Amino acid sequence: MRILFGFLAVYFLTVVQTSICPLLEIYQVTPDLLLLMPAFIVVSSNSPYRFLWGGWIGLIHDLITPGPLGLAMFAFALSGYLITRIQPQLYSQHSLIRFGMISLTIGISIALLTALRILFQDYHYPWAHWPGLVAGVTLYTSTLSVPLILLTAKSKHPHLSTF
């Protein structure tokens, strides 16, 4: 059932990413909702294979954006794998730590994707634009993760839990 929900969520986010997100542009930065989903799954799930969601959603990202196929798939899967290795060292049930881990996942993914696009000569902006783009997309997309984190937060009081 969770996988079916995941597929439906990816479909919905793809529609939102292509139709609504371009309207939310602030200083040439738009949120990347397709990146938010694998980052959230990597931080919230307990499966050792949760980073594979990043690869699959990265493939969808590659299909809806111009550029070489496989760059986002590789970047999202690799960043998810790195966070999967780091996360067991931390107490990840606290909302601030989850927010930090989601932000780190998004930052690594965007930085790696942008570096790969520069390497494959698919990046059409000056090099000086790269750090601002990574920081802007990371901040914007991470801010949009706050409602998800609060909705799925585990409470110390079972009757108050939303999970």
C-alpha positions, -999 to 999 in steps of 0.1 A, spaced: 0 0 0 29 24 8 44 18 -26 11 25 -44 8 57 -23 44 66 -33 37 62 -70 6 83 -67 25 110 -48 53 110 -74 27 115 -101 10 143 -82 43 160 -75 54 157 -111 22 175 -122 28 202 -95 65 205 -104 58 212 -140 27 233 -137 28 253 -104 64 255 -93 75 277 -122 50 303 -109 66 302 -74 99 315 -87 118 339 -63 150 354 -76 153 328 -103 150 300 -78 121 275 -78 114 247 -53 122 212 -64 93 191 -50 105 160 -68 137 162 -48 117 168 -16 100 134 -18 131 112 -19 148 133 8 118 129 30 116 91 24 154 87 31 151 105 64 117 90 75 120 54 64 138 26 81 145 4 50 181 -1 40 170 3 4 152 36 8 179 54 -13 165 36 -43 135 59 -42 160 87 -50 171 69 -81 136 63 -93 124 98 -87 156 111 -102 147 93 -134 113 110 -134 131 143 -128 154 137 -157 124 129 -180 107 162 -172 137 185 -174 160 192 -203 195 177 -202 212 143 -202 193 114 -189 206 99 -157 222 128 -140 194 135 -115 189 97 -110 226 93 -100 227 125 -79 195 117 -60 204 80 -54 240 89 -43 229 116 -19 202 93 -5 228 66 0 252 90 18 224 101 42 214 64 47 249 58 60 251 90 82 216 88 97 219 58 120 246 78 140 219 104 149 187 104 168 165 112 139 131 114 155 135 150 166 119 174 142 149 197 140 173 169 132 149 156 106 148 191 90 186 193 91 189 159 75 163 167 48 182 200 41 215 182 39 200 156 15 186 183 -7 218 203 -6 240 174 -15 216 164 -43 214 198 -59 252 204 -56 259 171 -72 234 175 -99 247 210 -107 283 198 -107 273 169 -131 255 194 -154 286 216 -154 308 185 -162 285 175 -190 284 211 -203 246 214 -197 248 244 -173 242 277 -190 249 301 -162 283 316 -150 302 295 -124 296 323 -98 259 315 -100 264 279 -89 267 284 -50 237 308 -49 216 284 -69 224 255 -46 218 275 -15 186 290 -29 170 257 -40 181 240 -8 166 267 14 134 270 -6 127 233 -9 137 226 27 113 253 39 85 235 21 94 203 41 84 218 74 47 210 72 56 174 62 79 171 92 53 185 116 26 163 102 46 131 107 63 140 139 61 114 166 48 127 199 57 116 234 20 114 241 4 86 220 -30 102 219 -14 134 205 6 117 178 -2 124 142 16 93 129 
